[in-house]
Amino acid sequence: MMLIPQIMTNRPEEFLRISRLLNEEYGYQEINLNLGCPSKTVVSKKRGSGFCRAGFA
């Protein structure tokens, strides 16, 4: 079974830190940012598809 970690954040610097950690410490070659998540509770926190607008709000 292949496991792909998903990062749900609204801070680009946190996304970069966590993705580096997952790669360097745990060897993951792929992550799921889930930019397509349209759930209102996720988007209102500027996560999922709301992350696309996080830098502009």
mmCIF entry with sequence, helices, sheets and N, C-alpha, C, O atoms, coordinates in Angstrom:
data_MODEL
# 
_entry.id   MODEL 
# 
_entity.id                         1 
_entity.type                       polymer 
_entity.pdbx_number_of_molecules   1 
# 
_entity_poly.entity_id                      1 
_entity_poly.type                           'polypeptide(L)' 
_entity_poly.nstd_linkage                   no 
_entity_poly.nstd_monomer                   no 
_entity_poly.pdbx_seq_one_letter_code       MMLIPQIMTNRPEEFLRISRLLNEEYGYQEINLNLGCPSKTVVSKKRGSGFCRAGFA 
_entity_poly.pdbx_seq_one_letter_code_can   MMLIPQIMTNRPEEFLRISRLLNEEYGYQEINLNLGCPSKTVVSKKRGSGFCRAGFA 
_entity_poly.pdbx_strand_id                 A 
# 
loop_
_entity_poly_seq.entity_id 
_entity_poly_seq.num 
_entity_poly_seq.mon_id 
_entity_poly_seq.hetero 
1 1  MET n 
1 2  MET n 
1 3  LEU n 
1 4  ILE n 
1 5  PRO n 
1 6  GLN n 
1 7  ILE n 
1 8  MET n 
1 9  THR n 
1 10 ASN n 
1 11 ARG n 
1 12 PRO n 
1 13 GLU n 
1 14 GLU n 
1 15 PHE n 
1 16 LEU n 
1 17 ARG n 
1 18 ILE n 
1 19 SER n 
1 20 ARG n 
1 21 LEU n 
1 22 LEU n 
1 23 ASN n 
1 24 GLU n 
1 25 GLU n 
1 26 TYR n 
1 27 GLY n 
1 28 TYR n 
1 29 GLN n 
1 30 GLU n 
1 31 ILE n 
1 32 ASN n 
1 33 LEU n 
1 34 ASN n 
1 35 LEU n 
1 36 GLY n 
1 37 CYS n 
1 38 PRO n 
1 39 SER n 
1 40 LYS n 
1 41 THR n 
1 42 VAL n 
1 43 VAL n 
1 44 SER n 
1 45 LYS n 
1 46 LYS n 
1 47 ARG n 
1 48 GLY n 
1 49 SER n 
1 50 GLY n 
1 51 PHE n 
1 52 CYS n 
1 53 ARG n 
1 54 ALA n 
1 55 GLY n 
1 56 PHE n 
1 57 ALA n 
# 
_struct_asym.id          A 
_struct_asym.entity_id   1 
# 
loop_
_struct_conf.conf_type_id 
_struct_conf.id 
_struct_conf.pdbx_PDB_helix_id 
_struct_conf.beg_label_comp_id 
_struct_conf.beg_label_asym_id 
_struct_conf.beg_label_seq_id 
_struct_conf.pdbx_beg_PDB_ins_code 
_struct_conf.end_label_comp_id 
_struct_conf.end_label_asym_id 
_struct_conf.end_label_seq_id 
_struct_conf.pdbx_end_PDB_ins_code 
_struct_conf.beg_auth_comp_id 
_struct_conf.beg_auth_asym_id 
_struct_conf.beg_auth_seq_id 
_struct_conf.end_auth_comp_id 
_struct_conf.end_auth_asym_id 
_struct_conf.end_auth_seq_id 
_struct_conf.pdbx_PDB_helix_class 
_struct_conf.details 
_struct_conf.pdbx_PDB_helix_length 
HELX_P HELX_P1 AA1 PRO A 12 ? GLU A 24 ? PRO A 12 GLU A 24 1 ? 13 
HELX_P HELX_P2 AA2 LYS A 40 ? VAL A 43 ? LYS A 40 VAL A 43 1 ? 4  
HELX_P HELX_P3 AA3 GLY A 48 ? ARG A 53 ? GLY A 48 ARG A 53 5 ? 6  
# 
_struct_conf_type.id          HELX_P 
_struct_conf_type.criteria    ? 
_struct_conf_type.reference   ? 
# 
loop_
_atom_site.group_PDB 
_atom_site.id 
_atom_site.type_symbol 
_atom_site.label_atom_id 
_atom_site.label_alt_id 
_atom_site.label_comp_id 
_atom_site.label_asym_id 
_atom_site.label_entity_id 
_atom_site.label_seq_id 
_atom_site.pdbx_PDB_ins_code 
_atom_site.Cartn_x 
_atom_site.Cartn_y 
_atom_site.Cartn_z 
_atom_site.occupancy 
_atom_site.B_iso_or_equiv 
_atom_site.pdbx_formal_charge 
_atom_site.auth_seq_id 
_atom_site.auth_comp_id 
_atom_site.auth_asym_id 
_atom_site.auth_atom_id 
_atom_site.pdbx_PDB_model_num 
ATOM 1   N N  . MET A 1 1  ? 0.846   -1.166 0.000  1.00 0.00 ? 1  MET A N  1 
ATOM 2   C CA . MET A 1 1  ? 0.000   0.000  0.000  1.00 0.00 ? 1  MET A CA 1 
ATOM 3   C C  . MET A 1 1  ? 0.898   1.238  0.000  1.00 0.00 ? 1  MET A C  1 
ATOM 4   O O  . MET A 1 1  ? 1.878   1.302  0.742  1.00 0.00 ? 1  MET A O  1 
ATOM 5   N N  . MET A 1 2  ? 0.560   2.205  -0.826 1.00 0.00 ? 2  MET A N  1 
ATOM 6   C CA . MET A 1 2  ? 1.326   3.444  -0.924 1.00 0.00 ? 2  MET A CA 1 
ATOM 7   C C  . MET A 1 2  ? 0.622   4.526  -0.106 1.00 0.00 ? 2  MET A C  1 
ATOM 8   O O  . MET A 1 2  ? -0.577  4.755  -0.270 1.00 0.00 ? 2  MET A O  1 
ATOM 9   N N  . LEU A 1 3  ? 1.363   5.181  0.765  1.00 0.00 ? 3  LEU A N  1 
ATOM 10  C CA . LEU A 1 3  ? 0.821   6.247  1.598  1.00 0.00 ? 3  LEU A CA 1 
ATOM 11  C C  . LEU A 1 3  ? 1.331   7.591  1.096  1.00 0.00 ? 3  LEU A C  1 
ATOM 12  O O  . LEU A 1 3  ? 2.536   7.774  0.924  1.00 0.00 ? 3  LEU A O  1 
ATOM 13  N N  . ILE A 1 4  ? 0.418   8.531  0.859  1.00 0.00 ? 4  ILE A N  1 
ATOM 14  C CA . ILE A 1 4  ? 0.774   9.875  0.418  1.00 0.00 ? 4  ILE A CA 1 
ATOM 15  C C  . ILE A 1 4  ? 0.265   10.853 1.463  1.00 0.00 ? 4  ILE A C  1 
ATOM 16  O O  . ILE A 1 4  ? -0.946  11.006 1.624  1.00 0.00 ? 4  ILE A O  1 
ATOM 17  N N  . PRO A 1 5  ? 1.180   11.527 2.187  1.00 0.00 ? 5  PRO A N  1 
ATOM 18  C CA . PRO A 1 5  ? 0.726   12.469 3.214  1.00 0.00 ? 5  PRO A CA 1 
ATOM 19  C C  . PRO A 1 5  ? 0.056   13.688 2.602  1.00 0.00 ? 5  PRO A C  1 
ATOM 20  O O  . PRO A 1 5  ? 0.412   14.131 1.510  1.00 0.00 ? 5  PRO A O  1 
ATOM 21  N N  . GLN A 1 6  ? -0.920  14.219 3.324  1.00 0.00 ? 6  GLN A N  1 
ATOM 22  C CA . GLN A 1 6  ? -1.640  15.412 2.879  1.00 0.00 ? 6  GLN A CA 1 
ATOM 23  C C  . GLN A 1 6  ? -1.332  16.551 3.842  1.00 0.00 ? 6  GLN A C  1 
ATOM 24  O O  . GLN A 1 6  ? -1.419  16.388 5.059  1.00 0.00 ? 6  GLN A O  1 
ATOM 25  N N  . ILE A 1 7  ? -0.972  17.697 3.291  1.00 0.00 ? 7  ILE A N  1 
ATOM 26  C CA . ILE A 1 7  ? -0.666  18.873 4.101  1.00 0.00 ? 7  ILE A CA 1 
ATOM 27  C C  . ILE A 1 7  ? -1.817  19.858 3.961  1.00 0.00 ? 7  ILE A C  1 
ATOM 28  O O  . ILE A 1 7  ? -2.151  20.282 2.854  1.00 0.00 ? 7  ILE A O  1 
ATOM 29  N N  . MET A 1 8  ? -2.417  20.218 5.082  1.00 0.00 ? 8  MET A N  1 
ATOM 30  C CA . MET A 1 8  ? -3.510  21.199 5.085  1.00 0.00 ? 8  MET A CA 1 
ATOM 31  C C  . MET A 1 8  ? -3.046  22.397 5.909  1.00 0.00 ? 8  MET A C  1 
ATOM 32  O O  . MET A 1 8  ? -3.098  22.370 7.139  1.00 0.00 ? 8  MET A O  1 
ATOM 33  N N  . THR A 1 9  ? -2.597  23.434 5.233  1.00 0.00 ? 9  THR A N  1 
ATOM 34  C CA . THR A 1 9  ? -2.131  24.637 5.903  1.00 0.00 ? 9  THR A CA 1 
ATOM 35  C C  . THR A 1 9  ? -2.536  25.846 5.080  1.00 0.00 ? 9  THR A C  1 
ATOM 36  O O  . THR A 1 9  ? -2.921  25.716 3.918  1.00 0.00 ? 9  THR A O  1 
ATOM 37  N N  . ASN A 1 10 ? -2.449  27.015 5.681  1.00 0.00 ? 10 ASN A N  1 
ATOM 38  C CA . ASN A 1 10 ? -2.709  28.244 4.934  1.00 0.00 ? 10 ASN A CA 1 
ATOM 39  C C  . ASN A 1 10 ? -1.491  29.153 4.946  1.00 0.00 ? 10 ASN A C  1 
ATOM 40  O O  . ASN A 1 10 ? -1.584  30.334 4.610  1.00 0.00 ? 10 ASN A O  1 
ATOM 41  N N  . ARG A 1 11 ? -0.349  28.600 5.334  1.00 0.00 ? 11 ARG A N  1 
ATOM 42  C CA . ARG A 1 11 ? 0.897   29.374 5.368  1.00 0.00 ? 11 ARG A CA 1 
ATOM 43  C C  . ARG A 1 11 ? 1.944   28.732 4.456  1.00 0.00 ? 11 ARG A C  1 
ATOM 44  O O  . ARG A 1 11 ? 2.389   27.615 4.718  1.00 0.00 ? 11 ARG A O  1 
ATOM 45  N N  . PRO A 1 12 ? 2.338   29.426 3.394  1.00 0.00 ? 12 PRO A N  1 
ATOM 46  C CA . PRO A 1 12 ? 3.319   28.859 2.457  1.00 0.00 ? 12 PRO A CA 1 
ATOM 47  C C  . PRO A 1 12 ? 4.609   28.409 3.137  1.00 0.00 ? 12 PRO A C  1 
ATOM 48  O O  . PRO A 1 12 ? 5.149   27.357 2.796  1.00 0.00 ? 12 PRO A O  1 
ATOM 49  N N  . GLU A 1 13 ? 5.113   29.192 4.095  1.00 0.00 ? 13 GLU A N  1 
ATOM 50  C CA . GLU A 1 13 ? 6.372   28.823 4.760  1.00 0.00 ? 13 GLU A CA 1 
ATOM 51  C C  . GLU A 1 13 ? 6.202   27.532 5.573  1.00 0.00 ? 13 GLU A C  1 
ATOM 52  O O  . GLU A 1 13 ? 7.133   26.732 5.667  1.00 0.00 ? 13 GLU A O  1 
ATOM 53  N N  . GLU A 1 14 ? 5.046   27.334 6.144  1.00 0.00 ? 14 GLU A N  1 
ATOM 54  C CA . GLU A 1 14 ? 4.784   26.099 6.885  1.00 0.00 ? 14 GLU A CA 1 
ATOM 55  C C  . GLU A 1 14 ? 4.678   24.912 5.927  1.00 0.00 ? 14 GLU A C  1 
ATOM 56  O O  . GLU A 1 14 ? 5.169   23.822 6.221  1.00 0.00 ? 14 GLU A O  1 
ATOM 57  N N  . PHE A 1 15 ? 4.036   25.132 4.786  1.00 0.00 ? 15 PHE A N  1 
ATOM 58  C CA . PHE A 1 15 ? 3.957   24.077 3.780  1.00 0.00 ? 15 PHE A CA 1 
ATOM 59  C C  . PHE A 1 15 ? 5.356   23.642 3.351  1.00 0.00 ? 15 PHE A C  1 
ATOM 60  O O  . PHE A 1 15 ? 5.633   22.446 3.264  1.00 0.00 ? 15 PHE A O  1 
ATOM 61  N N  . LEU A 1 16 ? 6.235   24.601 3.083  1.00 0.00 ? 16 LEU A N  1 
ATOM 62  C CA . LEU A 1 16 ? 7.601   24.267 2.659  1.00 0.00 ? 16 LEU A CA 1 
ATOM 63  C C  . LEU A 1 16 ? 8.364   23.527 3.750  1.00 0.00 ? 16 LEU A C  1 
ATOM 64  O O  . LEU A 1 16 ? 9.074   22.563 3.466  1.00 0.00 ? 16 LEU A O  1 
ATOM 65  N N  . ARG A 1 17 ? 8.222   23.973 4.995  1.00 0.00 ? 17 ARG A N  1 
ATOM 66  C CA . ARG A 1 17 ? 8.930   23.330 6.107  1.00 0.00 ? 17 ARG A CA 1 
ATOM 67  C C  . ARG A 1 17 ? 8.467   21.883 6.284  1.00 0.00 ? 17 ARG A C  1 
ATOM 68  O O  . ARG A 1 17 ? 9.286   20.978 6.439  1.00 0.00 ? 17 ARG A O  1 
ATOM 69  N N  . ILE A 1 18 ? 7.170   21.676 6.262  1.00 0.00 ? 18 ILE A N  1 
ATOM 70  C CA . ILE A 1 18 ? 6.633   20.332 6.462  1.00 0.00 ? 18 ILE A CA 1 
ATOM 71  C C  . ILE A 1 18 ? 6.975   19.426 5.282  1.00 0.00 ? 18 ILE A C  1 
ATOM 72  O O  . ILE A 1 18 ? 7.319   18.261 5.479  1.00 0.00 ? 18 ILE A O  1 
ATOM 73  N N  . SER A 1 19 ? 6.884   19.949 4.059  1.00 0.00 ? 19 SER A N  1 
ATOM 74  C CA . SER A 1 19 ? 7.195   19.116 2.897  1.00 0.00 ? 19 SER A CA 1 
ATOM 75  C C  . SER A 1 19 ? 8.670   18.715 2.888  1.00 0.00 ? 19 SER A C  1 
ATOM 76  O O  . SER A 1 19 ? 8.997   17.589 2.511  1.00 0.00 ? 19 SER A O  1 
ATOM 77  N N  . ARG A 1 20 ? 9.561   19.615 3.294  1.00 0.00 ? 20 ARG A N  1 
ATOM 78  C CA . ARG A 1 20 ? 10.988  19.258 3.404  1.00 0.00 ? 20 ARG A CA 1 
ATOM 79  C C  . ARG A 1 20 ? 11.209  18.200 4.474  1.00 0.00 ? 20 ARG A C  1 
ATOM 80  O O  . ARG A 1 20 ? 11.970  17.254 4.275  1.00 0.00 ? 20 ARG A O  1 
ATOM 81  N N  . LEU A 1 21 ? 10.542  18.365 5.603  1.00 0.00 ? 21 LEU A N  1 
ATOM 82  C CA . LEU A 1 21 ? 10.655  17.394 6.679  1.00 0.00 ? 21 LEU A CA 1 
ATOM 83  C C  . LEU A 1 21 ? 10.175  16.014 6.223  1.00 0.00 ? 21 LEU A C  1 
ATOM 84  O O  . LEU A 1 21 ? 10.840  15.008 6.471  1.00 0.00 ? 21 LEU A O  1 
ATOM 85  N N  . LEU A 1 22 ? 9.033   15.973 5.565  1.00 0.00 ? 22 LEU A N  1 
ATOM 86  C CA . LEU A 1 22 ? 8.509   14.703 5.081  1.00 0.00 ? 22 LEU A CA 1 
ATOM 87  C C  . LEU A 1 22 ? 9.456   14.040 4.092  1.00 0.00 ? 22 LEU A C  1 
ATOM 88  O O  . LEU A 1 22 ? 9.573   12.815 4.068  1.00 0.00 ? 22 LEU A O  1 
ATOM 89  N N  . ASN A 1 23 ? 10.127  14.836 3.282  1.00 0.00 ? 23 ASN A N  1 
ATOM 90  C CA . ASN A 1 23 ? 11.074  14.293 2.309  1.00 0.00 ? 23 ASN A CA 1 
ATOM 91  C C  . ASN A 1 23 ? 12.387  13.878 2.968  1.00 0.00 ? 23 ASN A C  1 
ATOM 92  O O  . ASN A 1 23 ? 12.838  12.746 2.795  1.00 0.00 ? 23 ASN A O  1 
ATOM 93  N N  . GLU A 1 24 ? 12.989  14.769 3.707  1.00 0.00 ? 24 GLU A N  1 
ATOM 94  C CA . GLU A 1 24 ? 14.323  14.520 4.263  1.00 0.00 ? 24 GLU A CA 1 
ATOM 95  C C  . GLU A 1 24 ? 14.324  13.532 5.425  1.00 0.00 ? 24 GLU A C  1 
ATOM 96  O O  . GLU A 1 24 ? 15.223  12.696 5.520  1.00 0.00 ? 24 GLU A O  1 
ATOM 97  N N  . GLU A 1 25 ? 13.342  13.614 6.299  1.00 0.00 ? 25 GLU A N  1 
ATOM 98  C CA . GLU A 1 25 ? 13.321  12.753 7.481  1.00 0.00 ? 25 GLU A CA 1 
ATOM 99  C C  . GLU A 1 25 ? 12.580  11.428 7.260  1.00 0.00 ? 25 GLU A C  1 
ATOM 100 O O  . GLU A 1 25 ? 12.920  10.410 7.864  1.00 0.00 ? 25 GLU A O  1 
ATOM 101 N N  . TYR A 1 26 ? 11.565  11.452 6.392  1.00 0.00 ? 26 TYR A N  1 
ATOM 102 C CA . TYR A 1 26 ? 10.736  10.264 6.222  1.00 0.00 ? 26 TYR A CA 1 
ATOM 103 C C  . TYR A 1 26 ? 10.792  9.671  4.817  1.00 0.00 ? 26 TYR A C  1 
ATOM 104 O O  . TYR A 1 26 ? 10.214  8.613  4.569  1.00 0.00 ? 26 TYR A O  1 
ATOM 105 N N  . GLY A 1 27 ? 11.481  10.340 3.897  1.00 0.00 ? 27 GLY A N  1 
ATOM 106 C CA . GLY A 1 27 ? 11.690  9.803  2.561  1.00 0.00 ? 27 GLY A CA 1 
ATOM 107 C C  . GLY A 1 27 ? 10.522  9.897  1.590  1.00 0.00 ? 27 GLY A C  1 
ATOM 108 O O  . GLY A 1 27 ? 10.561  9.276  0.529  1.00 0.00 ? 27 GLY A O  1 
ATOM 109 N N  . TYR A 1 28 ? 9.490   10.653 1.922  1.00 0.00 ? 28 TYR A N  1 
ATOM 110 C CA . TYR A 1 28 ? 8.356   10.792 1.009  1.00 0.00 ? 28 TYR A CA 1 
ATOM 111 C C  . TYR A 1 28 ? 8.780   11.566 -0.233 1.00 0.00 ? 28 TYR A C  1 
ATOM 112 O O  . TYR A 1 28 ? 9.457   12.591 -0.145 1.00 0.00 ? 28 TYR A O  1 
ATOM 113 N N  . GLN A 1 29 ? 8.370   11.060 -1.385 1.00 0.00 ? 29 GLN A N  1 
ATOM 114 C CA . GLN A 1 29 ? 8.667   11.702 -2.660 1.00 0.00 ? 29 GLN A CA 1 
ATOM 115 C C  . GLN A 1 29 ? 7.458   12.449 -3.211 1.00 0.00 ? 29 GLN A C  1 
ATOM 116 O O  . GLN A 1 29 ? 7.570   13.175 -4.199 1.00 0.00 ? 29 GLN A O  1 
ATOM 117 N N  . GLU A 1 30 ? 6.303   12.273 -2.573 1.00 0.00 ? 30 GLU A N  1 
ATOM 118 C CA . GLU A 1 30 ? 5.068   12.883 -3.061 1.00 0.00 ? 30 GLU A CA 1 
ATOM 119 C C  . GLU A 1 30 ? 4.228   13.326 -1.868 1.00 0.00 ? 30 GLU A C  1 
ATOM 120 O O  . GLU A 1 30 ? 4.181   12.654 -0.838 1.00 0.00 ? 30 GLU A O  1 
ATOM 121 N N  . ILE A 1 31 ? 3.562   14.476 -2.029 1.00 0.00 ? 31 ILE A N  1 
ATOM 122 C CA . ILE A 1 31 ? 2.620   14.960 -1.014 1.00 0.00 ? 31 ILE A CA 1 
ATOM 123 C C  . ILE A 1 31 ? 1.344   15.405 -1.714 1.00 0.00 ? 31 ILE A C  1 
ATOM 124 O O  . ILE A 1 31 ? 1.338   15.650 -2.921 1.00 0.00 ? 31 ILE A O  1 
ATOM 125 N N  . ASN A 1 32 ? 0.273   15.507 -0.951 1.00 0.00 ? 32 ASN A N  1 
ATOM 126 C CA . ASN A 1 32 ? -1.006  15.937 -1.482 1.00 0.00 ? 32 ASN A CA 1 
ATOM 127 C C  . ASN A 1 32 ? -1.369  17.252 -0.807 1.00 0.00 ? 32 ASN A C  1 
ATOM 128 O O  . ASN A 1 32 ? -1.583  17.290 0.405  1.00 0.00 ? 32 ASN A O  1 
ATOM 129 N N  . LEU A 1 33 ? -1.440  18.313 -1.571 1.00 0.00 ? 33 LEU A N  1 
ATOM 130 C CA . LEU A 1 33 ? -1.791  19.629 -1.031 1.00 0.00 ? 33 LEU A CA 1 
ATOM 131 C C  . LEU A 1 33 ? -3.305  19.821 -1.011 1.00 0.00 ? 33 LEU A C  1 
ATOM 132 O O  . LEU A 1 33 ? -3.797  20.683 -0.281 1.00 0.00 ? 33 LEU A O  1 
ATOM 133 N N  . ASN A 1 34 ? -4.053  19.050 -1.785 1.00 0.00 ? 34 ASN A N  1 
ATOM 134 C CA . ASN A 1 34 ? -5.516  19.083 -1.815 1.00 0.00 ? 34 ASN A CA 1 
ATOM 135 C C  . ASN A 1 34 ? -6.056  20.474 -2.159 1.00 0.00 ? 34 ASN A C  1 
ATOM 136 O O  . ASN A 1 34 ? -6.925  20.988 -1.456 1.00 0.00 ? 34 ASN A O  1 
ATOM 137 N N  . LEU A 1 35 ? -5.559  21.074 -3.210 1.00 0.00 ? 35 LEU A N  1 
ATOM 138 C CA . LEU A 1 35 ? -6.032  22.392 -3.637 1.00 0.00 ? 35 LEU A CA 1 
ATOM 139 C C  . LEU A 1 35 ? -7.442  22.361 -4.212 1.00 0.00 ? 35 LEU A C  1 
ATOM 140 O O  . LEU A 1 35 ? -8.042  23.413 -4.431 1.00 0.00 ? 35 LEU A O  1 
ATOM 141 N N  . GLY A 1 36 ? -7.966  21.192 -4.454 1.00 0.00 ? 36 GLY A N  1 
ATOM 142 C CA . GLY A 1 36 ? -9.298  21.107 -5.017 1.00 0.00 ? 36 GLY A CA 1 
ATOM 143 C C  . GLY A 1 36 ? -10.410 21.009 -3.984 1.00 0.00 ? 36 GLY A C  1 
ATOM 144 O O  . GLY A 1 36 ? -11.583 20.973 -4.356 1.00 0.00 ? 36 GLY A O  1 
ATOM 145 N N  . CYS A 1 37 ? -10.080 20.964 -2.703 1.00 0.00 ? 37 CYS A N  1 
ATOM 146 C CA . CYS A 1 37 ? -11.101 20.797 -1.674 1.00 0.00 ? 37 CYS A CA 1 
ATOM 147 C C  . CYS A 1 37 ? -11.981 22.044 -1.581 1.00 0.00 ? 37 CYS A C  1 
ATOM 148 O O  . CYS A 1 37 ? -11.510 23.099 -1.156 1.00 0.00 ? 37 CYS A O  1 
ATOM 149 N N  . PRO A 1 38 ? -13.258 21.935 -1.975 1.00 0.00 ? 38 PRO A N  1 
ATOM 150 C CA . PRO A 1 38 ? -14.147 23.098 -1.946 1.00 0.00 ? 38 PRO A CA 1 
ATOM 151 C C  . PRO A 1 38 ? -14.981 23.211 -0.664 1.00 0.00 ? 38 PRO A C  1 
ATOM 152 O O  . PRO A 1 38 ? -15.843 24.085 -0.566 1.00 0.00 ? 38 PRO A O  1 
ATOM 153 N N  . SER A 1 39 ? -14.731 22.336 0.316  1.00 0.00 ? 39 SER A N  1 
ATOM 154 C CA . SER A 1 39 ? -15.529 22.350 1.542  1.00 0.00 ? 39 SER A CA 1 
ATOM 155 C C  . SER A 1 39 ? -15.485 23.727 2.199  1.00 0.00 ? 39 SER A C  1 
ATOM 156 O O  . SER A 1 39 ? -14.410 24.290 2.405  1.00 0.00 ? 39 SER A O  1 
ATOM 157 N N  . LYS A 1 40 ? -16.655 24.260 2.523  1.00 0.00 ? 40 LYS A N  1 
ATOM 158 C CA . LYS A 1 40 ? -16.746 25.614 3.087  1.00 0.00 ? 40 LYS A CA 1 
ATOM 159 C C  . LYS A 1 40 ? -15.932 25.763 4.372  1.00 0.00 ? 40 LYS A C  1 
ATOM 160 O O  . LYS A 1 40 ? -15.305 26.800 4.591  1.00 0.00 ? 40 LYS A O  1 
ATOM 161 N N  . THR A 1 41 ? -15.937 24.738 5.218  1.00 0.00 ? 41 THR A N  1 
ATOM 162 C CA . THR A 1 41 ? -15.174 24.828 6.471  1.00 0.00 ? 41 THR A CA 1 
ATOM 163 C C  . THR A 1 41 ? -13.670 24.840 6.226  1.00 0.00 ? 41 THR A C  1 
ATOM 164 O O  . THR A 1 41 ? -12.920 25.432 7.002  1.00 0.00 ? 41 THR A O  1 
ATOM 165 N N  . VAL A 1 42 ? -13.231 24.201 5.168  1.00 0.00 ? 42 VAL A N  1 
ATOM 166 C CA . VAL A 1 42 ? -11.805 24.191 4.814  1.00 0.00 ? 42 VAL A CA 1 
ATOM 167 C C  . VAL A 1 42 ? -11.422 25.503 4.137  1.00 0.00 ? 42 VAL A C  1 
ATOM 168 O O  . VAL A 1 42 ? -10.411 26.109 4.491  1.00 0.00 ? 42 VAL A O  1 
ATOM 169 N N  . VAL A 1 43 ? -12.218 25.944 3.169  1.00 0.00 ? 43 VAL A N  1 
ATOM 170 C CA . VAL A 1 43 ? -11.931 27.158 2.401  1.00 0.00 ? 43 VAL A CA 1 
ATOM 171 C C  . VAL A 1 43 ? -11.976 28.404 3.297  1.00 0.00 ? 43 VAL A C  1 
ATOM 172 O O  . VAL A 1 43 ? -11.180 29.324 3.113  1.00 0.00 ? 43 VAL A O  1 
ATOM 173 N N  . SER A 1 44 ? -12.894 28.440 4.257  1.00 0.00 ? 44 SER A N  1 
ATOM 174 C CA . SER A 1 44 ? -12.999 29.613 5.138  1.00 0.00 ? 44 SER A CA 1 
ATOM 175 C C  . SER A 1 44 ? -11.739 29.814 5.978  1.00 0.00 ? 44 SER A C  1 
ATOM 176 O O  . SER A 1 44 ? -11.474 30.917 6.456  1.00 0.00 ? 44 SER A O  1 
ATOM 177 N N  . LYS A 1 45 ? -10.962 28.738 6.156  1.00 0.00 ? 45 LYS A N  1 
ATOM 178 C CA . LYS A 1 45 ? -9.698  28.828 6.898  1.00 0.00 ? 45 LYS A CA 1 
ATOM 179 C C  . LYS A 1 45 ? -8.513  29.019 5.948  1.00 0.00 ? 45 LYS A C  1 
ATOM 180 O O  . LYS A 1 45 ? -7.352  28.941 6.350  1.00 0.00 ? 45 LYS A O  1 
ATOM 181 N N  . LYS A 1 46 ? -8.842  29.274 4.665  1.00 0.00 ? 46 LYS A N  1 
ATOM 182 C CA . LYS A 1 46 ? -7.846  29.467 3.599  1.00 0.00 ? 46 LYS A CA 1 
ATOM 183 C C  . LYS A 1 46 ? -6.957  28.239 3.420  1.00 0.00 ? 46 LYS A C  1 
ATOM 184 O O  . LYS A 1 46 ? -5.754  28.348 3.183  1.00 0.00 ? 46 LYS A O  1 
ATOM 185 N N  . ARG A 1 47 ? -7.579  27.075 3.538  1.00 0.00 ? 47 ARG A N  1 
ATOM 186 C CA . ARG A 1 47 ? -6.898  25.809 3.282  1.00 0.00 ? 47 ARG A CA 1 
ATOM 187 C C  . ARG A 1 47 ? -7.583  25.168 2.087  1.00 0.00 ? 47 ARG A C  1 
ATOM 188 O O  . ARG A 1 47 ? -8.603  25.672 1.615  1.00 0.00 ? 47 ARG A O  1 
ATOM 189 N N  . GLY A 1 48 ? -7.041  24.071 1.595  1.00 0.00 ? 48 GLY A N  1 
ATOM 190 C CA . GLY A 1 48 ? -7.622  23.431 0.411  1.00 0.00 ? 48 GLY A CA 1 
ATOM 191 C C  . GLY A 1 48 ? -7.605  24.407 -0.743 1.00 0.00 ? 48 GLY A C  1 
ATOM 192 O O  . GLY A 1 48 ? -6.573  25.019 -1.018 1.00 0.00 ? 48 GLY A O  1 
ATOM 193 N N  . SER A 1 49 ? -8.732  24.567 -1.428 1.00 0.00 ? 49 SER A N  1 
ATOM 194 C CA . SER A 1 49 ? -8.775  25.506 -2.556 1.00 0.00 ? 49 SER A CA 1 
ATOM 195 C C  . SER A 1 49 ? -8.645  26.951 -2.073 1.00 0.00 ? 49 SER A C  1 
ATOM 196 O O  . SER A 1 49 ? -8.275  27.823 -2.859 1.00 0.00 ? 49 SER A O  1 
ATOM 197 N N  . GLY A 1 50 ? -8.939  27.223 -0.810 1.00 0.00 ? 50 GLY A N  1 
ATOM 198 C CA . GLY A 1 50 ? -8.762  28.557 -0.242 1.00 0.00 ? 50 GLY A CA 1 
ATOM 199 C C  . GLY A 1 50 ? -7.311  28.967 -0.132 1.00 0.00 ? 50 GLY A C  1 
ATOM 200 O O  . GLY A 1 50 ? -7.014  30.157 -0.019 1.00 0.00 ? 50 GLY A O  1 
ATOM 201 N N  . PHE A 1 51 ? -6.391  28.000 -0.164 1.00 0.00 ? 51 PHE A N  1 
ATOM 202 C CA . PHE A 1 51 ? -4.944  28.287 -0.103 1.00 0.00 ? 51 PHE A CA 1 
ATOM 203 C C  . PHE A 1 51 ? -4.502  29.094 -1.316 1.00 0.00 ? 51 PHE A C  1 
ATOM 204 O O  . PHE A 1 51 ? -3.550  29.870 -1.232 1.00 0.00 ? 51 PHE A O  1 
ATOM 205 N N  . CYS A 1 52 ? -5.179  28.919 -2.433 1.00 0.00 ? 52 CYS A N  1 
ATOM 206 C CA . CYS A 1 52 ? -4.836  29.657 -3.656 1.00 0.00 ? 52 CYS A CA 1 
ATOM 207 C C  . CYS A 1 52 ? -5.002  31.155 -3.460 1.00 0.00 ? 52 CYS A C  1 
ATOM 208 O O  . CYS A 1 52 ? -4.288  31.937 -4.089 1.00 0.00 ? 52 CYS A O  1 
ATOM 209 N N  . ARG A 1 53 ? -5.917  31.569 -2.613 1.00 0.00 ? 53 ARG A N  1 
ATOM 210 C CA . ARG A 1 53 ? -6.165  32.991 -2.356 1.00 0.00 ? 53 ARG A CA 1 
ATOM 211 C C  . ARG A 1 53 ? -5.478  33.484 -1.094 1.00 0.00 ? 53 ARG A C  1 
ATOM 212 O O  . ARG A 1 53 ? -5.544  34.677 -0.799 1.00 0.00 ? 53 ARG A O  1 
ATOM 213 N N  . ALA A 1 54 ? -4.822  32.611 -0.338 1.00 0.00 ? 54 ALA A N  1 
ATOM 214 C CA . ALA A 1 54 ? -4.236  32.981 0.952  1.00 0.00 ? 54 ALA A CA 1 
ATOM 215 C C  . ALA A 1 54 ? -3.265  34.154 0.838  1.00 0.00 ? 54 ALA A C  1 
ATOM 216 O O  . ALA A 1 54 ? -3.219  35.004 1.728  1.00 0.00 ? 54 ALA A O  1 
ATOM 217 N N  . GLY A 1 55 ? -2.503  34.209 -0.229 1.00 0.00 ? 55 GLY A N  1 
ATOM 218 C CA . GLY A 1 55 ? -1.541  35.283 -0.402 1.00 0.00 ? 55 GLY A CA 1 
ATOM 219 C C  . GLY A 1 55 ? -2.159  36.590 -0.847 1.00 0.00 ? 55 GLY A C  1 
ATOM 220 O O  . GLY A 1 55 ? -1.484  37.619 -0.860 1.00 0.00 ? 55 GLY A O  1 
ATOM 221 N N  . PHE A 1 56 ? -3.447  36.571 -1.216 1.00 0.00 ? 56 PHE A N  1 
ATOM 222 C CA . PHE A 1 56 ? -4.103  37.750 -1.769 1.00 0.00 ? 56 PHE A CA 1 
ATOM 223 C C  . PHE A 1 56 ? -5.142  38.365 -0.836 1.00 0.00 ? 56 PHE A C  1 
ATOM 224 O O  . PHE A 1 56 ? -5.653  39.452 -1.106 1.00 0.00 ? 56 PHE A O  1 
ATOM 225 N N  . ALA A 1 57 ? -5.451  37.683 0.248  1.00 0.00 ? 57 ALA A N  1 
ATOM 226 C CA . ALA A 1 57 ? -6.491  38.167 1.164  1.00 0.00 ? 57 ALA A CA 1 
ATOM 227 C C  . ALA A 1 57 ? -5.942  39.141 2.181  1.00 0.00 ? 57 ALA A C  1 
ATOM 228 O O  . ALA A 1 57 ? -6.688  39.641 3.023  1.00 0.00 ? 57 ALA A O  1 
# 
